[in-house]
């Protein structure tokens, strides 16, 4: 697991926590995605930065900073397709975090 302090720092912001909650069910929280993903490629359950930015009602730079912090903490995965970056939850890291909280705290 990544540094637990970095994980909790990433989760300590309401907007970053909201992003993780929205990405739990992207189909219900965002418009259809994948328009910029080339045919034959796949990055399931991912959302484009622009859609997250719009829903968050924040600037692109602020949204990118939030996403970067969540990714550096290991809670998000990203993949770039041309000039578009898509993000999704890192479910294995989140499961490990849940286990840590349940067993260690």
N, CA, C and O of each residue as an XYZ file, in Angstrom:
420
protein
N       0.854     -1.173      0.000
C       0.000      0.000      0.000
C       0.900      1.236      0.000
O       1.953      1.260      0.638
N       0.463      2.251     -0.724
C       1.184      3.529     -0.724
C       1.203      4.068      0.699
O       0.547      3.525      1.588
N       1.953      5.133      0.905
C       2.043      5.754      2.222
C       0.645      6.114      2.719
O      -0.062      6.899      2.087
N       0.259      5.548      3.834
C      -1.091      5.736      4.364
C      -1.375      7.205      4.672
O      -2.515      7.655      4.549
N      -0.354      7.950      5.069
C      -0.542      9.379      5.349
C      -0.925     10.113      4.065
O      -1.803     10.975      4.085
N      -0.268      9.775      2.943
C      -0.605     10.405      1.666
C      -2.027     10.061      1.238
O      -2.730     10.894      0.666
N      -2.438      8.849      1.513
C      -3.803      8.436      1.175
C      -4.809      9.252      1.974
O      -5.777      9.768      1.414
N      -4.587      9.369      3.267
C      -5.527     10.134      4.087
C      -5.495     11.623      3.752
O      -6.519     12.297      3.856
N      -4.340     12.144      3.354
C      -4.274     13.537      2.901
C      -5.142     13.723      1.661
O      -5.887     14.698      1.554
N      -5.040     12.782      0.727
C      -5.833     12.868     -0.499
C      -7.328     12.800     -0.198
O      -8.131     13.445     -0.871
N      -7.695     12.025      0.805
C      -9.108     11.867      1.161
C      -9.628     12.989      2.056
O     -10.828     13.059      2.322
N      -8.747     13.861      2.518
C      -9.156     14.884      3.488
C      -9.821     16.098      2.854
O     -10.196     17.034      3.560
N      -9.970     16.096      1.547
C     -10.615     17.198      0.845
C     -11.978     16.733      0.342
O     -12.086     15.690     -0.303
N     -13.008     17.507      0.637
C     -14.377     17.120      0.276
C     -14.540     16.897     -1.227
O     -15.226     15.962     -1.640
N     -13.925     17.733     -2.037
C     -14.056     17.613     -3.498
C     -13.362     16.350     -4.008
O     -13.895     15.661     -4.878
N     -12.189     16.045     -3.480
C     -11.491     14.824     -3.904
C     -12.278     13.588     -3.483
O     -12.364     12.615     -4.233
N     -12.841     13.626     -2.307
C     -13.672     12.513     -1.850
C     -14.900     12.368     -2.744
O     -15.312     11.252     -3.062
N     -15.483     13.494     -3.149
C     -16.648     13.472     -4.040
C     -16.290     12.834     -5.383
O     -17.073     12.057     -5.931
N     -15.119     13.158     -5.908
C     -14.683     12.555     -7.171
C     -14.630     11.033     -7.040
O     -15.118     10.319     -7.915
N     -14.046     10.539     -5.958
C     -13.988      9.086     -5.743
C     -15.380      8.480     -5.652
O     -15.620      7.391     -6.174
N     -16.288      9.173     -5.000
C     -17.661      8.672     -4.884
C     -18.332      8.628     -6.257
O     -18.985      7.639     -6.589
N     -18.183      9.671     -7.047
C     -18.771      9.687     -8.389
C     -18.206      8.578     -9.257
O     -18.939      7.934    -10.007
N     -16.893      8.353     -9.156
C     -16.254      7.337     -9.993
C     -16.605      5.914     -9.564
O     -16.285      4.956    -10.266
N     -17.250      5.778     -8.435
C     -17.704      4.445     -8.011
C     -18.748      3.910     -8.987
O     -18.820      2.706     -9.236
N     -19.558      4.818     -9.537
C     -20.579      4.440    -10.515
C     -20.606      5.487    -11.628
O     -21.519      6.311    -11.684
N     -19.607      5.456    -12.514
C     -19.509      6.502    -13.526
C     -20.705      6.576    -14.469
O     -21.056      7.665    -14.923
N     -21.334      5.454    -14.771
C     -22.470      5.461    -15.695
C     -23.647      6.253    -15.140
O     -24.409      6.842    -15.907
N     -23.806      6.277    -13.823
C     -24.897      7.023    -13.195
C     -24.547      8.481    -12.947
O     -25.444      9.314    -12.809
N     -23.273      8.803    -12.890
C     -22.851     10.142    -12.493
C     -22.311     11.019    -13.616
O     -22.139     12.224    -13.433
N     -22.042     10.423    -14.779
C     -21.458     11.177    -15.886
C     -22.148     10.793    -17.190
O     -22.738      9.718    -17.294
N     -22.070     11.680    -18.191
C     -22.595     11.304    -19.508
C     -21.768     10.159    -20.093
O     -20.688      9.857    -19.587
N     -22.264      9.519    -21.153
C     -21.503      8.424    -21.769
C     -20.071      8.856    -22.088
O     -19.836      9.969    -22.557
N     -19.131      7.967    -21.830
C     -17.707      8.256    -21.993
C     -17.115      7.419    -23.122
O     -17.774      6.545    -23.684
N     -15.873      7.703    -23.432
C     -15.128      6.882    -24.375
C     -15.076      7.413    -25.786
O     -14.555      6.741    -26.676
N     -15.605      8.612    -26.019
C     -15.610      9.154    -27.374
C     -14.205      9.354    -27.930
O     -14.011      9.327    -29.146
N     -13.231      9.552    -27.060
C     -11.863      9.822    -27.493
C     -10.973      8.587    -27.413
O      -9.782      8.658    -27.716
N     -11.542      7.464    -27.008
C     -10.767      6.229    -26.898
C     -10.823      5.516    -28.246
O     -11.910      5.202    -28.732
N      -9.673      5.257    -28.851
C      -9.659      4.604    -30.162
C     -10.343      3.240    -30.125
O     -10.294      2.522    -29.125
N     -10.978      2.908    -31.242
C     -11.640      1.609    -31.344
C     -10.609      0.508    -31.130
O      -9.512      0.553    -31.686
N     -10.967     -0.460    -30.336
C     -10.065     -1.557    -30.018
C      -9.334     -1.368    -28.703
O      -8.855     -2.335    -28.111
N      -9.244     -0.115    -28.238
C      -8.661      0.157    -26.922
C      -9.777      0.159    -25.894
O     -10.949      0.310    -26.239
N      -9.417     -0.007    -24.650
C     -10.420     -0.024    -23.592
C      -9.813      0.482    -22.294
O      -8.657      0.200    -21.980
N     -10.603      1.224    -21.555
C     -10.235      1.645    -20.203
C     -11.561      1.737    -19.453
O     -12.072      2.826    -19.193
N     -12.105      0.573    -19.113
C     -13.453      0.448    -18.563
C     -13.671      1.308    -17.329
O     -12.762      1.526    -16.528
N     -14.905      1.792    -17.198
C     -15.341      2.577    -16.037
C     -14.500      3.828    -15.821
O     -14.310      4.265    -14.686
N     -14.001      4.398    -16.898
C     -13.183      5.602    -16.784
C     -13.965      6.819    -17.261
O     -14.929      6.709    -18.019
N     -13.523      7.979    -16.796
C     -14.196      9.240    -17.111
C     -13.147     10.255    -17.537
O     -12.076     10.350    -16.937
N     -13.465     11.007    -18.573
C     -12.582     12.044    -19.092
C     -12.491     13.207    -18.099
O     -13.469     13.545    -17.432
N     -11.316     13.807    -18.012
C     -11.096     14.937    -17.104
C     -12.142     16.023    -17.319
O     -12.639     16.599    -16.352
N     -12.481     16.307    -18.567
C     -13.448     17.366    -18.856
C     -14.797     17.121    -18.208
O     -15.427     18.059    -17.721
N     -15.250     15.880    -18.194
C     -16.533     15.550    -17.564
C     -16.466     15.714    -16.052
O     -17.417     16.185    -15.429
N     -15.344     15.326    -15.467
C     -15.166     15.488    -14.020
C     -15.129     16.970    -13.679
O     -15.751     17.408    -12.712
N     -14.405     17.729    -14.470
C     -14.273     19.174    -14.278
C     -15.652     19.846    -14.317
O     -15.969     20.684    -13.473
N     -16.451     19.471    -15.294
C     -17.790     20.049    -15.446
C     -18.678     19.722    -14.249
O     -19.350     20.605    -13.716
N     -18.685     18.479    -13.831
C     -19.530     18.074    -12.703
C     -19.051     18.703    -11.397
O     -19.861     19.051    -10.538
N     -17.757     18.846    -11.252
C     -17.175     19.418    -10.048
C     -17.374     20.935     -9.986
O     -17.273     21.548     -8.923
N     -17.660     21.526    -11.157
C     -17.795     22.981    -11.286
C     -16.524     23.677    -10.802
O     -16.568     24.639    -10.036
N     -15.394     23.158    -11.273
C     -14.084     23.703    -10.918
C     -13.278     23.887    -12.201
O     -13.611     23.323    -13.243
N     -12.231     24.671    -12.111
C     -11.375     24.898    -13.276
C     -10.634     23.613    -13.642
O     -10.514     22.688    -12.838
N     -10.145     23.587    -14.872
C      -9.374     22.431    -15.340
C      -8.135     22.230    -14.470
O      -7.798     21.097    -14.128
N      -7.457     23.319    -14.112
C      -6.227     23.182    -13.321
C      -6.517     22.657    -11.918
O      -5.769     21.826    -11.402
N      -7.597     23.133    -11.295
C      -7.966     22.649     -9.961
C      -8.349     21.176    -10.017
O      -7.914     20.379     -9.186
N      -9.163     20.825    -11.002
C      -9.587     19.434    -11.156
C      -8.383     18.534    -11.405
O      -8.273     17.463    -10.809
N      -7.490     18.960    -12.275
C      -6.289     18.168    -12.564
C      -5.427     17.990    -11.321
O      -4.854     16.922    -11.105
N      -5.337     19.032    -10.507
C      -4.576     18.930     -9.254
C      -5.211     17.890     -8.325
O      -4.506     17.068     -7.739
N      -6.536     17.925     -8.190
C      -7.236     16.947     -7.347
C      -6.999     15.528     -7.860
O      -6.700     14.622     -7.083
N      -7.136     15.341     -9.176
C      -6.958     14.018     -9.762
C      -5.522     13.530     -9.596
O      -5.292     12.353     -9.319
N      -4.567     14.425     -9.765
C      -3.161     14.063     -9.592
C      -2.885     13.614     -8.161
O      -2.175     12.633     -7.940
N      -3.438     14.320     -7.206
C      -3.217     13.958     -5.803
C      -3.814     12.577     -5.499
O      -3.195     11.772     -4.804
N      -5.006     12.310     -6.017
C      -5.631     11.000     -5.819
C      -4.830      9.901     -6.514
O      -4.705      8.791     -5.995
N      -4.295     10.215     -7.679
C      -3.501      9.218     -8.399
C      -2.176      8.960     -7.689
O      -1.765      7.806     -7.564
N      -1.501     10.005     -7.223
C      -0.238      9.820     -6.508
C      -0.434      9.016     -5.226
O       0.475      8.313     -4.785
N      -1.617      9.120     -4.632
C      -1.929      8.330     -3.440
C      -2.276      6.884     -3.803
O      -2.430      6.037     -2.923
N      -2.395      6.611     -5.096
C      -2.693      5.258     -5.554
C      -4.171      4.937     -5.639
O      -4.537      3.785     -5.874
N      -5.035      5.938     -5.453
C      -6.476      5.697     -5.414
C      -7.135      5.762     -6.786
O      -8.252      5.273     -6.960
N      -6.455      6.362     -7.762
C      -6.964      6.446     -9.130
C      -5.925      5.909    -10.098
O      -4.725      5.916     -9.823
N      -6.414      5.444    -11.232
C      -5.572      5.054    -12.359
C      -5.933      5.981    -13.511
O      -7.066      6.454    -13.595
N      -4.989      6.241    -14.391
C      -5.292      7.080    -15.548
C      -4.690      6.479    -16.803
O      -3.739      5.698    -16.758
N      -5.279      6.872    -17.926
C      -4.733      6.490    -19.221
C      -5.007      7.630    -20.184
O      -6.089      8.217    -20.194
N      -4.005      7.927    -20.989
C      -4.103      9.022    -21.946
C      -4.392      8.460    -23.333
O      -3.790      7.475    -23.760
N      -5.320      9.104    -24.023
C      -5.650      8.775    -25.405
C      -5.547     10.071    -26.196
O      -6.463     10.894    -26.163
N      -4.443     10.258    -26.903
C      -4.209     11.529    -27.596
C      -4.081     12.639    -26.572
O      -3.250     12.562    -25.667
N      -4.902     13.672    -26.713
C      -4.849     14.779    -25.750
C      -5.843     14.603    -24.606
O      -5.977     15.495    -23.768
N      -6.534     13.482    -24.558
C      -7.565     13.232    -23.550
C      -7.049     12.257    -22.494
O      -6.442     11.239    -22.825
N      -7.289     12.572    -21.238
C      -6.908     11.679    -20.142
C      -8.164     11.206    -19.436
O      -9.045     11.997    -19.098
N      -8.229      9.901    -19.220
C      -9.357      9.274    -18.539
C      -8.887      8.729    -17.194
O      -7.762      8.245    -17.063
N      -9.760      8.816    -16.208
C      -9.454      8.340    -14.856
C     -10.504      7.334    -14.410
O     -11.671      7.406    -14.797
N     -10.056      6.396    -13.586
C     -10.967      5.462    -12.924
C     -10.388      5.119    -11.562
O      -9.208      5.338    -11.291
N     -11.252      4.575    -10.713
C     -10.827      4.176     -9.369
C      -9.878      2.981     -9.452
O     -10.019      2.119    -10.319
N      -8.932      2.947     -8.554
C      -8.054      1.791     -8.402
C      -8.701      0.924     -7.321
O      -8.417      1.070     -6.132
N      -9.566      0.029     -7.756
C     -10.374     -0.754     -6.815
C      -9.523     -1.625     -5.897
O      -9.883     -1.825     -4.737
N      -8.409     -2.144     -6.389
C      -7.581     -2.981     -5.514
C      -6.959     -2.146     -4.397
O      -6.860     -2.614     -3.263
N      -6.543     -0.924     -4.699
C      -5.986     -0.048     -3.658
C      -7.062      0.356     -2.657
O      -6.796      0.438     -1.458
N      -8.268      0.608     -3.141
C      -9.363      0.979     -2.237
C      -9.757     -0.197     -1.343
O     -10.091     -0.005     -0.173
N      -9.720     -1.410     -1.889
C     -10.012     -2.595     -1.075
C      -8.936     -2.791     -0.010
O      -9.235     -3.162      1.125
N      -7.688     -2.538     -0.385
C      -6.592     -2.654      0.577
C      -6.725     -1.598      1.675
O      -6.448     -1.872      2.843
N      -7.147     -0.397      1.297
C      -7.371      0.664      2.282
C      -8.492      0.265      3.242
O      -8.369      0.452      4.452
N      -9.575     -0.279      2.708
C     -10.690     -0.716      3.558
C     -10.231     -1.805      4.531
O     -10.612     -1.805      5.701
N      -9.412     -2.726      4.036
C      -8.882     -3.772      4.903
C      -8.012     -3.162      5.998
O      -8.124     -3.545      7.162
N      -7.152     -2.222      5.639
C      -6.276     -1.568      6.608
C      -7.092     -0.875      7.693
O      -6.811     -1.023      8.882
N      -8.094     -0.125      7.279
C      -8.927      0.598      8.251
C      -9.654     -0.391      9.157
O      -9.740     -0.182     10.367
N     -10.180     -1.471      8.568
C     -10.920     -2.451      9.352
C     -10.070     -3.252     10.319
O     -10.532     -3.624     11.398
N      -8.828     -3.518      9.939
C      -7.985     -4.386     10.760
C      -6.962     -3.646     11.609
O      -6.593     -4.119     12.684
N      -6.506     -2.506     11.145
C      -5.393     -1.834     11.808
C      -5.806     -0.648     12.671
O      -5.110     -0.306     13.627
N      -6.916     -0.027     12.349
C      -7.313      1.161     13.123
C      -8.357      0.826     14.164
O      -8.800      1.708     14.900
